[in-house]
Amino acid sequence: MVANKCDLIPGDGPDASTGIAVSALTGQGIPELRDAILQSVAPAGAFEQETGFITSIRHERLLRESGDALEHARVAVESNIPHEMLLLDLYGALRPLDAITGATTADDILNRIFSTFCIGK
């Protein structure tokens, strides 16, 4: 259980048996909450890196592009950039992955439509 607004509760808030006390306003307890979430999803040592390789230069480029956008998002979080701006970086990371998985985007549809027009005649 997670109890928010612990900055408004006198003392330390809930004890360990009732959950994790956090404050979304001050950030108090957020590191402990992250650790608890990670621990519940995958206990220590549960993740192992898969072996494998990328066989497509296109996929490698798209994965690097996605990684760069995630790095921008990480820097934005550390710089306390507004969430709306952070979402732009996250969408920037998602688009290359969509291109790998074959998800159709609005840009794909527009490019397909306008590729059939003969402009300038």
C-alpha positions in Angstrom: 0.0 0.0 0.0 1.2 3.5 -0.8 0.1 6.5 1.2 0.4 9.9 -0.5 0.6 13.4 1.2 2.9 12.2 4.0 4.2 15.8 4.1 0.8 16.7 5.6 0.8 14.0 8.3 2.6 14.7 11.6 5.5 12.3 12.2 6.7 9.8 9.6 3.3 8.8 8.3 2.3 5.1 8.0 4.6 2.5 9.6 6.3 -0.2 7.5 3.5 -2.7 8.1 0.9 -0.4 6.5 2.8 0.6 3.4 5.1 3.2 1.9 4.6 6.9 2.8 5.2 9.3 -0.1 4.7 12.9 -1.0 4.1 13.7 -4.6 4.7 17.3 -3.7 8.1 17.0 -2.1 9.3 13.7 -3.5 9.7 12.2 0.0 9.5 8.4 -0.2 9.6 8.2 -4.0 13.0 6.3 -4.1 11.6 3.8 -1.7 8.5 3.4 -3.8 10.5 2.8 -6.9 12.6 0.2 -5.1 9.5 -1.6 -3.9 8.0 -1.6 -7.3 11.1 -3.0 -8.9 11.4 -5.6 -6.1 7.8 -6.7 -6.6 8.2 -7.0 -10.4 11.6 -8.7 -10.4 13.4 -9.8 -7.2 17.1 -9.2 -7.2 18.9 -11.0 -10.0 15.8 -12.0 -11.8 16.7 -10.0 -14.9 19.2 -11.5 -17.3 20.3 -9.9 -20.5 19.2 -11.9 -23.6 21.9 -12.8 -26.1 21.1 -11.9 -29.7 22.0 -9.5 -32.4 20.3 -7.1 -34.8 20.5 -8.3 -38.4 19.0 -5.2 -40.0 20.9 -1.9 -40.4 17.5 -0.2 -40.5 16.5 -1.8 -37.2 19.8 -0.8 -35.6 19.3 2.8 -36.7 15.8 2.9 -35.4 16.9 1.4 -32.0 19.6 3.9 -31.7 17.1 6.7 -32.5 14.8 5.4 -29.8 17.6 5.1 -27.3 18.6 8.7 -28.1 15.1 9.9 -27.4 15.0 8.0 -24.1 18.3 9.6 -23.1 16.7 13.0 -23.9 13.7 12.0 -21.7 16.1 11.0 -18.9 17.8 14.4 -19.0 14.4 16.1 -19.1 13.4 14.3 -16.0 16.6 15.3 -14.2 16.1 18.9 -15.3 12.5 19.0 -14.0 11.2 19.8 -17.5 7.4 19.9 -17.6 5.7 16.6 -18.3 4.2 17.8 -21.5 7.7 18.3 -23.0 8.9 15.0 -21.6 6.1 13.3 -23.5 7.5 14.6 -26.8 10.7 12.7 -26.1 8.8 9.6 -25.1 6.8 9.7 -28.3 10.0 10.2 -30.1 11.3 7.0 -28.6 8.1 5.1 -29.5 7.9 6.1 -33.1 11.1 4.2 -34.2 9.9 1.1 -32.3 6.5 1.3 -34.1 8.5 1.4 -37.3 10.2 -1.9 -36.4 7.0 -3.6 -35.2 5.0 -2.4 -38.2 2.6 -0.1 -36.4 1.0 2.3 -38.9 1.4 5.9 -38.0 -0.4 9.0 -39.3 2.8 10.1 -41.0 2.9 6.8 -42.9 -0.7 7.3 -44.1 0.0 10.9 -45.2 3.2 9.9 -47.0 1.4 7.1 -48.8 -1.5 9.4 -49.9 0.8 12.2 -51.1 3.3 9.9 -52.8 0.6 9.3 -55.5 0.0 12.9 -56.3 1.9 14.5 -59.2 2.8 18.0 -57.8 3.7 20.8 -60.1 1.9 19.8 -63.3 
